[in-house]
């Protein structure tokens, strides 16, 4: 389903949106929604995790295994600082809000959208995913224990919150554009 032509023309004419940063837990839809949103807003799409992995020549899981989570978080922070004012739709990693310095960067960037997702929904989306080192071989309780301390940071870092639970990715992207059009 495409964005209504009226909203799209307003966005294009007035250049309302020149950057959006998406935050949220693993499985919230940041990558997919980000790609759709970038196309609708006619902006480049950047995934911070993808940039870090491309530059390091290894996957997130490999970075975690070889250098540890702390090194990955350092690389992630440097990339967020570098990209903070880039005209693009930027998807962050689920743990970006763990670093207080990242939260400062996010608070000085507009708009930051938290893709809020119920744990049952993202756990269902993450079933069988072997690319995310923090949830591999974890029980639902252990995944909740990773997620719950992040909730307040996601909420505090966001300018807007969009719930993804009962929407497909196109609906989430359109909801974001509609929210930003107000």
Number of C-alpha atoms within 10 A of each C-alpha: 6 9 18 9 9 9 14 17 13 12 19 15 9 8 11 13 19 19 21 28 25 25 28 28 26 22 22 27 23 27 24 17 24 27 22 20 28 21 14 18 23 17 18 17 20 21 19 21 20 17 14 19 18 12 10 14 11 14 17 21 19 16 19 18 11 12 11 13 16 11 13 20 18 12 18 23 20 12 16 20 14 10 14 19 16 16 15 23 27 27 27 25 19 19 20 23 26 14 14 11 13 21 19 12 16 23 15 13 17 17 19 22 23 26 25 20 20 13 20 12 14 19 20 11 14 17 11 11 13 12 13 14 17 16 20 15 12 11 11 14 10 12 17 16 11 15 16 12 11 19 16 11 19 25 18 15 24 24 16 17 19 16 14 22 16 10 11 12 20 19 17 23 26 20 18 19 21 13 12 15 13 5
